[in-house]
Amino acid sequence: MSEIDVGLVGYGTAGACFHAPLIAATAGLRLAAVVTRDPARAAEVAGRHGAVAVPDVELLWDRCDLVVVASPNRTHVPVAAEALTRGKPVVVDKPLAGSAAEARALAALASERGLMLTVFHNRRWDGDYLTVRELVDDGALGEVLRFESRFERWRPVPKGGWREAGGPEEIGGLLYDLGSHLVDQAIQLFGPVREVYAETDARREGVASDDDTFVALTHAGGVRSHLWAGAMAARLGPRFRVLGSAAGYLKYGLDVQEERLRAGLSPATPGFGEEGEDRWGTLGTDERAIAVPTLPGRYLDFYRGVVACLREGAPPPVDPAGVIDALAVLDAARLSATQRIVAHLG
């Protein structure tokens, strides 16, 4: 079969470091065109990927079969809606939208048009998350009581840009950025959420959106998830601490795939998602714990799933319904943090 021509909207960090390399490494896909107005980025698009750079999204539609939206968050819904209206299946980087209501409307449009809509929740293919899921599914922890998950950094000096300097209209800040991944992983592991409590703060000078965020979830099954996202963590906590009735799992450090993508390593490289023994987590108690090999991360599985969906009619790699559930939790977290209440769902 001929390759699926992909049009990528945006060539910032998400487009350049994640989407473009993954598309290039996925059999059945060809990066055909990229929307960017930056001359240096346009040159990289041509030199590294052999794709055409266009300055405006209106010049993209006739050049592609599939649209990938990796532009600033506030543009996700309007660009995706335009693509669907023009008959193009769509991949949208997270967050899909600024609210669950907007996401539902976009999913309804895709359903009405009979087109694929999926969301780049690549963290479902983090090696450490896959390891936690296996431990939970195999009963190695016993009954899970508490799930702790963190994306923390030490960045006391803001980097600037819309993610930090923009207000709510930009859908910036960590709650809807890294928080999208944290909440999504928690729901995938432990199911629907019934109560949400959140604290959000902007700690650094010149930052308009939250950069220090905590969210507590009570799942319908009784598990409690405590989730942190922060740029002011001078001492980093564990990436995962999962406590069960029989054992606990403790894991430090981030999945290796992002750092390797940022370093320019192709995701098709053998061993790309594998982690060294020095970074493995441990399972057990303080008295006795064993090292647990981290399962290989598999970001390529997302775009392989996109190809299977478009070519074979398989389900999309990330169902928008689950993403809408996570956005409803983020909406509740925003309400909780603003009004200093526990928000209830369903």
C-alpha positions as CSV (number, residue, x, y, z in Angstrom):
1,M,0.0,0.0,0.0
2,S,1.1,3.6,-0.5
3,E,2.3,5.5,2.5
4,I,-0.1,7.7,4.5
5,D,1.1,11.3,4.0
6,V,1.1,13.2,7.3
7,G,0.7,16.9,7.8
8,L,2.2,18.1,11.1
9,V,0.9,21.4,12.5
10,G,3.6,22.9,14.7
11,Y,7.3,22.2,15.0
12,G,8.2,23.3,18.5
13,T,9.3,20.8,21.1
14,A,6.3,18.5,20.6
15,G,6.5,18.5,16.9
16,A,10.3,18.4,16.4
17,C,11.3,16.1,19.3
18,F,8.3,13.7,19.5
19,H,6.0,13.6,16.5
20,A,8.3,14.1,13.6
21,P,10.8,11.4,14.7
22,L,8.1,8.9,15.6
23,I,6.3,9.5,12.3
24,A,9.6,9.0,10.4
25,A,10.2,5.7,12.2
26,T,6.8,4.2,11.6
27,A,6.2,2.0,8.7
28,G,3.3,3.2,6.5
29,L,3.7,6.9,7.4
30,R,5.5,9.7,5.6
31,L,6.0,13.1,6.9
32,A,4.9,15.2,3.9
33,A,4.4,18.7,5.2
34,V,4.9,20.8,8.4
35,V,3.4,24.1,9.4
36,T,6.0,26.5,10.7
37,R,6.9,30.1,10.1
38,D,10.4,29.9,11.6
39,P,13.1,29.8,8.8
40,A,15.5,27.7,10.9
41,R,12.8,25.2,11.7
42,A,11.7,25.1,8.0
43,A,15.3,24.3,7.0
44,E,15.4,21.5,9.5
45,V,12.1,20.1,8.3
46,A,13.5,19.9,4.8
47,G,17.0,18.7,5.7
48,R,16.2,16.2,8.4
49,H,12.8,14.8,7.1
50,G,12.6,15.7,3.5
51,A,9.2,17.4,4.1
52,V,7.8,20.6,2.8
53,A,7.5,23.5,5.2
54,V,4.4,25.7,4.8
55,P,3.7,28.9,6.7
56,D,0.0,28.5,7.2
57,V,-2.3,25.6,8.0
58,E,-4.5,26.5,5.0
59,L,-1.6,25.4,2.8
60,L,-1.5,21.9,4.5
61,W,-4.9,20.3,3.6
62,D,-4.1,19.3,0.0
63,R,-0.7,17.9,1.0
64,C,-1.7,15.2,3.5
65,D,-4.0,12.3,4.3
66,L,-3.6,12.6,8.1
67,V,-3.3,15.7,10.3
68,V,-1.2,15.8,13.5
69,V,-1.9,18.8,15.7
70,A,1.1,19.8,17.8
71,S,0.6,23.6,17.9
72,P,0.0,25.6,21.1
73,N,-2.8,24.2,23.3
74,R,-5.3,27.0,22.5
75,T,-5.3,26.0,18.8
76,H,-5.9,22.2,19.3
77,V,-9.7,22.3,19.1
78,P,-10.1,24.8,16.2
79,V,-7.3,23.2,14.0
80,A,-8.6,19.7,14.7
81,A,-12.2,20.7,14.0
82,E,-11.1,22.3,10.7
83,A,-9.2,19.1,9.7
84,L,-12.2,16.9,10.5
85,T,-14.5,19.2,8.6
86,R,-12.2,18.8,5.6
87,G,-12.4,15.0,5.8
88,K,-9.0,14.4,7.5
89,P,-8.4,11.9,10.4
90,V,-6.6,13.6,13.2
91,V,-4.0,13.1,15.9
92,V,-4.0,15.8,18.6
93,D,-1.3,16.3,21.1
94,K,-2.4,16.5,24.8
95,P,-4.4,18.2,26.1
96,L,-7.1,17.4,23.6
97,A,-9.0,20.5,24.7
98,G,-9.3,23.0,27.5
99,S,-12.4,21.3,28.9
100,A,-14.3,18.1,28.8
101,A,-17.2,19.9,27.0
102,E,-15.0,21.0,24.2
103,A,-13.5,17.6,23.8
104,R,-16.9,16.0,23.7
105,A,-18.0,18.3,20.9
106,L,-14.8,17.5,18.9
107,A,-15.3,13.7,19.4
108,A,-18.9,14.1,18.2
109,L,-17.8,15.8,15.1
110,A,-15.3,13.0,14.4
111,S,-18.0,10.4,14.9
112,E,-20.4,12.3,12.7
113,R,-17.8,12.4,9.9
114,G,-16.7,8.8,10.4
115,L,-13.1,9.8,11.0
116,M,-10.4,8.8,13.4
117,L,-9.7,11.2,16.3
118,T,-7.0,10.1,18.7
119,V,-4.8,11.8,21.3
120,F,-1.1,11.6,21.8
121,H,-1.0,10.2,25.3
122,N,2.4,8.8,24.8
123,R,3.0,8.3,28.5
124,R,0.8,5.2,28.3
125,W,3.8,3.7,26.7
126,D,6.4,4.8,29.3
127,G,8.4,1.8,30.4
128,D,7.9,2.5,34.1
129,Y,4.2,2.9,33.7
130,L,4.0,-0.4,31.8
131,T,5.9,-2.0,34.6
132,V,3.5,-0.6,37.2
133,R,0.5,-1.8,35.2
134,E,2.0,-5.3,35.0
135,L,2.6,-5.4,38.7
136,V,-0.9,-4.3,39.4
137,D,-2.5,-6.7,37.0
138,D,-0.4,-9.6,38.3
139,G,-1.3,-8.9,41.9
140,A,2.3,-8.5,43.0
141,L,1.3,-5.6,45.2
142,G,-1.8,-7.3,46.7
143,E,-4.7,-4.8,46.9
144,V,-3.5,-1.4,45.8
145,L,-4.3,1.2,48.5
146,R,-2.4,4.3,47.3
147,F,-0.8,5.4,44.1
148,E,1.7,8.2,44.0
149,S,3.0,9.6,40.8
150,R,5.2,12.6,40.0
151,F,6.6,14.7,37.2
152,E,8.9,17.1,39.0
153,R,11.7,19.3,37.9
154,W,14.0,21.9,39.4
155,R,13.7,25.0,37.2
156,P,13.7,28.1,39.4
157,V,14.3,30.3,36.4
158,P,11.3,30.3,34.0
159,K,12.1,29.4,30.3
160,G,9.5,31.8,29.0
161,G,6.9,31.2,26.3
162,W,3.2,30.7,26.3
163,R,3.2,27.7,28.5
164,E,4.4,29.8,31.5
165,A,3.6,33.4,30.6
166,G,0.1,32.9,29.1
167,G,-3.1,33.1,31.1
168,P,-6.0,30.6,31.1
169,E,-6.8,31.4,27.5
170,E,-3.6,29.7,26.5
171,I,-4.4,26.5,28.4
172,G,-0.9,26.7,29.8
173,G,0.4,25.6,33.2
174,L,1.2,22.2,34.6
175,L,-2.3,21.0,35.5
176,Y,-3.3,20.6,31.8
177,D,0.2,19.8,30.6
178,L,1.9,17.2,32.8
179,G,-1.3,16.8,34.8
180,S,-3.0,15.4,31.7
181,H,-0.5,12.5,31.7
182,L,-0.7,12.0,35.5
183,V,-4.5,11.8,35.6
184,D,-4.7,9.7,32.4
185,Q,-2.3,7.1,33.8
186,A,-4.2,7.0,37.1
187,I,-7.5,6.4,35.4
188,Q,-6.1,3.8,33.1
189,L,-4.8,1.9,36.1
190,F,-7.6,2.3,38.7
191,G,-10.7,3.4,36.8
192,P,-13.3,6.1,37.3
193,V,-12.8,9.0,39.8
194,R,-15.4,10.1,42.3
195,E,-13.7,12.8,44.3
196,V,-11.0,15.4,43.3
197,Y,-9.0,17.7,45.5
198,A,-6.3,20.0,44.0
199,E,-3.8,22.7,44.9
200,T,-2.3,24.9,42.2
201,D,0.2,27.7,42.6
202,A,2.4,29.9,40.4
203,R,5.6,30.1,42.4
204,R,8.1,31.8,40.1
205,E,8.2,35.4,39.2
206,G,6.8,36.2,35.8
207,V,4.8,33.0,35.6
208,A,1.1,33.4,35.0
209,S,0.1,29.7,35.0
210,D,0.5,27.0,37.7
211,D,4.0,25.6,38.1
212,D,3.4,23.8,41.4
213,T,0.4,21.5,41.4
214,F,-1.0,18.6,43.5
215,V,-4.1,16.6,42.7
216,A,-5.7,13.9,45.0
217,L,-8.1,11.5,43.4
218,T,-10.5,9.0,45.1
219,H,-11.3,6.3,42.6
220,A,-14.6,4.5,42.6
221,G,-12.8,1.2,43.6
222,G,-11.3,2.8,46.7
223,V,-7.7,3.5,45.5
224,R,-6.4,6.9,46.3
225,S,-4.1,8.6,43.8
226,H,-1.8,11.4,44.8
227,L,-0.3,13.2,41.8
228,W,2.4,16.0,41.7
229,A,3.6,18.2,38.9
230,G,6.1,20.9,39.7
231,A,9.0,23.1,38.4
232,M,10.2,24.0,41.9
233,A,11.2,20.7,43.3
234,A,14.7,21.2,44.7
235,R,14.7,17.6,45.9
236,L,12.9,15.2,43.5
237,G,10.5,12.7,44.8
238,P,10.1,9.2,43.4
239,R,8.5,8.9,39.9
240,F,6.2,6.2,41.3
241,R,5.4,4.9,44.8
242,V,2.6,2.4,44.8
243,L,1.5,0.9,48.1
244,G,-0.4,-2.3,48.4
245,S,-1.6,-4.7,51.0
246,A,1.3,-7.2,50.2
247,A,4.1,-5.0,48.9
248,G,5.1,-1.6,47.6
249,Y,6.9,-0.5,44.4
250,L,9.3,2.4,44.4
251,K,10.8,3.9,41.3
252,Y,13.0,7.0,40.7
253,G,13.8,8.8,37.4
254,L,11.9,9.4,34.2
255,D,11.3,7.1,31.3
256,V,14.3,7.2,29.0
257,Q,12.5,7.7,25.7
258,E,12.1,11.5,26.0
259,E,15.7,12.2,26.8
260,R,16.8,10.0,23.9
261,L,14.3,11.8,21.5
262,R,15.6,15.2,22.6
263,A,19.2,14.0,22.0
264,G,18.2,13.2,18.4
265,L,18.3,9.4,18.7
266,S,15.9,7.6,16.3
267,P,13.1,5.7,18.0
268,A,13.9,2.9,15.5
269,T,17.3,2.4,17.1
270,P,17.6,-1.1,18.8
271,G,17.1,-0.8,22.5
272,F,15.7,2.7,22.2
273,G,13.1,2.2,25.1
274,E,15.3,0.0,27.3
275,E,16.4,1.2,30.7
276,G,19.7,0.3,32.5
277,E,19.7,-1.7,35.7
278,D,20.8,1.3,37.7
279,R,17.4,2.9,37.1
280,W,15.2,-0.1,37.9
281,G,12.6,0.2,40.7
282,T,12.2,-2.1,43.6
283,L,9.3,-4.2,44.9
284,G,8.7,-5.3,48.5
285,T,9.1,-3.7,51.9
286,D,11.8,-1.7,53.6
287,E,13.0,-5.0,55.2
288,R,13.2,-6.9,52.0
289,A,12.9,-5.6,48.4
290,I,14.0,-6.9,45.0
291,A,14.9,-5.0,41.9
292,V,12.3,-5.1,39.1
293,P,13.4,-4.8,35.5
294,T,11.7,-1.9,33.8
295,L,9.8,-3.0,30.8
296,P,10.9,-1.4,27.5
297,G,9.1,1.8,26.6
298,R,7.2,1.7,23.4
299,Y,6.3,5.2,22.1
300,L,6.3,3.8,18.5
301,D,3.3,1.7,19.4
302,F,1.2,4.8,19.3
303,Y,1.8,5.6,15.7
304,R,1.7,1.9,14.7
305,G,-1.7,2.0,16.2
306,V,-2.7,5.0,14.1
307,V,-1.6,3.0,11.0
308,A,-3.6,0.0,12.1
309,C,-6.7,2.2,12.7
310,L,-6.5,3.8,9.3
311,R,-5.5,0.8,7.3
312,E,-7.2,-2.1,9.1
313,G,-10.1,-0.5,11.0
314,A,-8.5,-1.2,14.4
315,P,-9.6,0.9,17.3
316,P,-7.6,4.2,17.7
317,P,-4.5,3.8,19.9
318,V,-6.1,6.3,22.4
319,D,-9.9,6.4,22.6
320,P,-11.1,10.0,23.0
321,A,-13.8,8.7,25.5
322,G,-11.1,8.0,28.0
323,V,-9.4,11.3,27.4
324,I,-12.7,13.1,28.0
325,D,-13.0,11.3,31.3
326,A,-9.5,12.6,32.3
327,L,-10.4,16.1,31.2
328,A,-13.5,16.0,33.4
329,V,-11.1,15.2,36.3
330,L,-8.9,18.1,35.3
331,D,-11.9,20.4,35.1
332,A,-12.9,19.3,38.6
333,A,-9.3,19.8,39.8
334,R,-9.4,23.4,38.5
335,L,-12.7,24.0,40.3
336,S,-11.3,22.5,43.5
337,A,-8.1,24.6,43.5
338,T,-10.1,27.8,42.7
339,Q,-12.8,27.3,45.3
340,R,-10.8,25.3,47.8
341,I,-13.3,22.5,47.9
342,V,-13.5,18.7,47.2
343,A,-15.1,18.4,43.8
344,H,-17.4,15.4,43.2
345,L,-17.9,13.5,39.9
346,G,-20.7,11.2,38.8
